[in-house]
Amino acid sequence: MRALTILLLLLTLAVPAGAGELYGPRRIADGVFALLAKPGTEATANALLVAGDHGAVIVGEHFTARSIEGLLQATAEVTDQPVRQMVLVHHHRGYTHVDFDFPPGIEVITGWQSWQALASEARQVDFPVFFFREGLTLRLGGRTLVLSNLGPAHTNGDLVAFIPETKTLYCGDLFYPASVGYLAEGFMQEWVLALEFLQSLEADRIVAGTGPVSDGRALADFTTFFRAFLTEVIRHLEAGHSLRQTLNDFHMAEWRHRQDYDRYMAANIEHAYNQLKNSISPKK
């Protein structure tokens, strides 16, 4: 009997967590929920759920088959409305294990840059895609979901979603709460403009791709960090420092408290240096 109990326990531990355990829904307002990725699971990123009178929309990024399953199950926990559309805020070229496994019956909405990125992959797109150039507004019962294409920033094309009635913003990886974030595929100068646009919305609640639900103060803090980071890179470029010297002497002690500093900063510095070096002339 004891051996059977131990065997059952081992089998239980070997079974992956159910998809419903990947995301924790957090209510923001009637019909509006942040679907927060649970650390240590197969959840890939936070998402935003907006449930209307005749269907629901999920806004997110880095969609795998497993994460989509988890998002749909988390949605079923808080609304009876079926998910009819999923908004993909960006796609990283070369990543065919994400953003290709949408189930039948769900329409994908994205920006034209992400559509081009998807269409260029070796894996074939076999789901309905609606893409737009500048903006798109969805009316979901008493909620308005405003989608804006900010162009190059974190990737070659990033969307943000804003609900004016609740002043709720989903901005994907344009903003990293409490973290330095991964900046090494971004467009530095355009990213600054994107952050200024996000601040102009004066959102009360901000759902980023990672981390907790945040507010305007956290966004302002990341914007200040981002500007300080670029200023320090430009200082080294203007001094005529090589990339190696810049990496060795780069100094942002006041920001070392931010998460992932040691993990990402070297890659962030190298990317920003190489991207800006042709537009910054050394001081004589």
N, C-alpha and C positions, 0 to 999 in steps of 0.2 A: 504493500500500500504506500509506504514511504517512497519507494522507487518510482511508482506511478505518479505521485504528487510532484516529485522533482522533475520528471519528464514533462509533465504538463506545464510546469513553470518555465522550463527551458523553451518549450515550444511557444509559449506566450511571449517570452522575451524576444524570440526570433522573428515574430510577425511585425512588419513595419506599422508605424502609427497610422491610424485611419485618417483619410483625407480630411475629415471633419476636425481633426486635431491640429491641422496645419495653420489655421488662421483663427484669431480671436476677434469676433465682431465687437466694435465699440460704437454705440449709438451716438450720433452727433445731433440729429434732429429727426422729426418724423420722416421716415423713408430714406434717410441718409445715414450711412454707416461707414466707418473706417474698418477695413478687413486687415488686421495687423498680423504680419507673419510672425509665427512663434519661433524663437531661436532654437537651433538644434534640430529642426525638422526640415522636410523637403520643400517648405514654402520658400519661394524665390524673392518676393518683394511685397510690400504693402499694396493694397488696392483700395479704391473708393467704390462703394455701392450706392446707386441711386435707384430707388424703386418708385415707379409711377403708378398710374391707374391700370395700365394694360401691359406692363412688362417692366423689367429692370435692366439697368446698364451697369457694367463693371468697367472701371477705368484702372489700368495698371501697366505693368511692364514685365519683361523676362518670363513670359508665359510658357511653362512646360506642360506636358500632358498631366503630370501629377499635381502641379500647382493649380491648374484649371479645375481639376476634379475637386481639390480642396476648396477653392473659391466658390464653386457651385454648391458644395455641401454647406459651407458657412453661410452662403446666401439663403439657403433653404431653412436655416435656423431662425432667420429674422423676418422673412417675408414669404408669402405664398406666390408672389409674382414670378413668372419664369424669366430667366435672363435671355433677352433677345439680341443684345448687342454687347460687344466688348471693345473698349477703346485701347489701342496700343499706342503708348505715348512716344516710344522710340524703339529702334531695332539696331543692334550692333552687327555690322557686316561680319560674316564668317561664322556666326553662331546659329547653326541650323538645328540645334537641339532645343531652341526656344522659338516661340512665336509661329509655330507651324502645326500645332496639334489641336486646333480649335474644333469642337464637336459640331456635327451637323445641326443646322437650325439656328446657329448663332452667326450674326453678321459682324465683321470686323471693321472698325473705323480707325483710320490712321491718317497721318500727314503724307504728302506726296513723296517726301524724302524717304520715309520709312517704307513706303510702297516700293520705291525704286530699289531700296536695299534688299527687301524681301524677294523681289523679282529677279535680282541678280544672283541669288544663291543657287547652289547646285540642286538643292531640294525644291521640288515644284510646289507652288501655291495651289491648293485645291479647295479653298474655302472662299466664300464671297467677301470681297474687300471694297469698302467705300473710302476713297481718300480725297482730301481737299487741300487747297493751297494756303489759305490764310485763316479762315475761321468757319466754325459751324456751330449752330445752336440747336439743341434738342429740348423740346418741351415735354416734360414728364409729369402730367397731372399738375400739381401746384408747384413743381420745381422746374427751374430753367438750368440746363447744363450747357455752359458756354465753353467751347473748345477753341483754343487759340494756338496757331502754329507759330512758334517763336523763331523758327529757322535754326541755324547752327548754334550750338551751345555745348551741352554735354555730349551730344552726337551731332551728326550732320543735320538733324532735324528733330526738334523736341516739341511735343504738345504739352499744354497745361489745361486743366479742367477747373472751372470756377462756377460755384452755385451762388449767385448774388443774393438770393433770399436768405441764405444761412451764412453767407460770407465764408464759405468753405472752399479751400483750394487743394487740388492734387497737382503736385509738380514733379513727380518722379525723382530722378537723380540730379535735378538742377540744384537741389538744396539737401545738405546732409546735416541733420540735427546733431550737435555736439561732436561731430567728426570732421576731420580734414577732407574726407571723401576721396573718391578715385577720380582724378582730373585728367588722367593721361590719355584720353581720347578726345578731349574737349577742344573747343575753339575759345581761347582765353578772352580776347577782346569782346567777342559777341556774348560770352557768358556773363560778363559784367553787365551788359545791357539787359540781358534776360533777368538777372537778379533785380535790377532797378524796376523792371516791369512788374515782377512779382510783388515787390514792396508797394508799388503804386496801387495794387488791388486792395490793400489794407484788410487782408483776410484775418478773421478771428481764429480760425482753426486751419492748420496746414497739415496735410498728409503727404509726407515724402515717401520715396521708395523704401527707405529704411528708417528705423527708429520710431519713437512714440509720436502721437499727435502733438504738433507744436503750435506756436503762435508767432506773431510778428516780431517779437523780441528775439526769438531764436533765429529767425530768418535774417534779421538785421545783424546779429552776431556773426553768422556765417558769411554774410556779405562783407563785413568788416575784415574778417579773416582772409577772405578771397582777395580783396584789394591789397591787404598787407603782403600776401604771398606774391602777387604780381609785382608790387612795388619792389620787393626784395630781389626778385628775378631780374627786373629791369635795372636795378642798381648794379648788379654784377655785370650785366651786358654793357652798360654805359662805361663801366670801369675797364672793359676789355678783357674780362676774365674768361678763361676757357671753361668748358663744361665741367671738367674734372675739378678745377679750382672752385667753381661755383658750388659743386656738390660738397666739397670738403669744408668750405667756409660759410655755407648757407646758415643763417642765424635767425631763428624765430622763437626764441626761448619763451616768450610770453604766450605762445600758442601751443606749446608742447602738451598742455593738458588735454587738448582735443583728442578724441579717440582716433586710432589708426595712424597716428603721426609716424611712428617708426615703420609701419607696414607700407604706407603709400607715398610718403613724401619724396623719396628718392626718384620714383617713377614720375611723380607730379612735376618735380623740378626739371628733370631731363626733358619732358615733353614741352613744358612752357618755354624753357630755354631755346630748344630747337625751333619752336613755332614763332617766337618773337625775335630771334637773332637777326633776321633779315630786315626787320622794320625798326631796329634800335641801333643807332650809330654810336660807337664809343666816343666819349668826351675827350677832346684833345687838351 
